[in-house]
Amino acid sequence: MLRRAERGMTSLVGMMLLGVMLLAACGLLTLERQAAQEGRGYEAEVRLRLLAQSEAERAAVQLEAGGAQADLEMTREGCTLLNERVTDDGCKVSVQAFPENLRAPQNGMIVVTAHAVAPRGEDRVLPVRSELRVRARMRKGDDGYVWLGWMP
């Protein structure tokens, strides 16, 4: 049988243990929320990269096909292959071509810039990298441009 003072101490120790368990649960909940938010940010960044790469490949196919853009001369300032457009999921993308090296103007690069834009009326958290650029290397040949690969 516990004395009166011992019963009070037992209740105090029990309440302290409950408080420690509550703090641990709050910490785990916070970690879970951060992991979920990082996962959404990574997914958005991968979507941006895939969008930019697909637009670069589309521009390269246009240039390789020898269409209207194949006679394009890349100046120092560059030239716009695709004005900024907004995709269905709210991303802006633009495509430009620049000379890779001013001493060798036959080599050029395609630069695609993709932006993640939060739609109006939605409270969407943008990823850490809401702007992404990819670059591809092209060389002008006799019958149009030739794809040389991605640039770092």
C-alpha positions in Angstrom: 0.0 0.0 0.0 1.4 3.4 -1.1 1.5 6.3 1.3 0.0 9.6 0.3 3.3 11.3 -0.7 4.2 8.2 -2.8 0.9 8.4 -4.7 1.6 12.0 -5.7 5.1 11.2 -6.9 3.7 8.3 -9.0 1.2 10.6 -10.7 3.9 13.1 -11.4 6.2 10.5 -13.0 3.3 9.2 -15.0 2.4 12.7 -16.3 6.1 13.3 -17.2 6.2 10.1 -19.2 3.1 11.1 -21.0 4.6 14.5 -21.8 7.8 13.0 -23.2 5.7 10.6 -25.4 3.6 13.6 -26.6 6.8 15.5 -27.6 8.2 12.5 -29.4 4.9 12.1 -31.3 5.0 15.8 -32.3 8.6 15.4 -33.5 7.7 12.4 -35.6 4.7 14.2 -37.1 6.9 17.2 -38.1 9.5 14.9 -39.7 6.7 13.1 -41.7 5.4 16.5 -42.9 8.8 17.7 -44.0 9.5 14.4 -45.9 6.1 14.7 -47.7 6.8 18.3 -48.7 10.3 17.4 -49.9 8.8 14.6 -52.0 6.3 17.0 -53.6 9.2 19.4 -54.3 11.3 16.7 -55.9 8.4 15.6 -58.0 7.8 19.2 -59.2 11.5 19.6 -60.0 11.6 16.3 -62.1 8.4 17.4 -64.0 10.2 20.8 -64.8 13.3 19.0 -66.0 11.3 16.6 -68.2 9.3 19.5 -69.6 12.5 21.4 -70.4 14.2 18.4 -72.0 11.2 17.6 -74.1 11.0 21.2 -75.4 14.8 21.1 -76.2 14.4 17.9 -78.1 11.4 19.2 -80.0 13.4 22.3 -81.0 16.3 20.1 -82.0 14.0 17.9 -84.2 12.7 21.1 -85.9 16.2 22.2 -86.6 17.4 18.8 -87.7 14.4 18.4 -90.1 15.7 21.4 -92.1 12.4 23.2 -91.8 12.0 27.0 -91.7 14.2 27.2 -88.6 17.2 25.4 -90.3 18.4 28.6 -92.1 18.5 30.4 -88.8 21.8 32.1 -88.0 22.6 32.3 -84.3 23.8 35.8 -83.4 25.7 36.8 -80.3 22.4 37.8 -78.6 20.8 34.5 -79.6 17.4 34.0 -81.2 14.1 32.8 -79.8 12.8 29.5 -81.1 9.7 29.4 -78.9 8.2 32.4 -77.1 7.2 31.9 -73.6 4.1 29.7 -73.4 2.1 28.3 -70.5 1.5 24.6 -70.2 -1.7 23.0 -68.9 -0.3 22.3 -65.5 0.8 26.0 -65.0 4.5 25.9 -66.1 6.0 28.6 -68.4 8.6 27.4 -70.9 10.7 29.3 -73.5 13.3 28.1 -75.9 16.3 30.1 -77.2 19.3 29.3 -79.4 22.8 30.8 -78.8 26.2 30.3 -80.4 28.2 28.0 -78.2 31.5 29.7 -79.0 31.7 33.0 -80.9 34.8 31.8 -82.7 33.0 28.8 -84.1 29.5 30.1 -84.9 28.5 26.8 -86.6 28.2 25.2 -83.1 25.2 26.4 -81.2 23.2 25.5 -78.1 19.6 25.3 -77.3 18.7 26.8 -73.9 15.2 26.0 -72.5 14.0 27.8 -69.4 11.0 26.3 -67.5 9.3 28.1 -64.6 6.8 26.6 -62.1 4.0 29.1 -61.5 1.4 28.8 -58.8 -2.1 29.0 -60.3 -4.3 31.9 -59.2 -6.6 31.1 -56.4 -4.6 28.1 -55.2 -2.2 28.1 -52.3 0.4 25.8 -53.8 3.9 25.6 -52.4 6.4 26.0 -55.1 9.5 23.8 -55.0 12.9 25.1 -54.0 13.9 25.2 -57.7 10.9 26.8 -59.4 13.1 27.8 -62.4 15.2 25.3 -64.3 17.4 25.5 -67.4 18.6 22.8 -69.7 21.1 23.2 -72.5 21.7 21.0 -75.6 24.5 21.2 -78.1 23.9 21.4 -81.9 26.2 21.7 -84.9 25.2 23.2 -88.2 25.9 20.9 -91.1 25.2 21.1 -94.8 21.5 20.0 -94.5 20.5 21.5 -91.2 21.6 21.1 -87.6 22.8 17.9 -85.9 22.2 17.0 -82.3 25.4 16.6 -80.3 24.0 15.9 -76.8 23.2 17.6 -73.5 25.5 20.1 -71.9 26.1 20.3 -68.1 
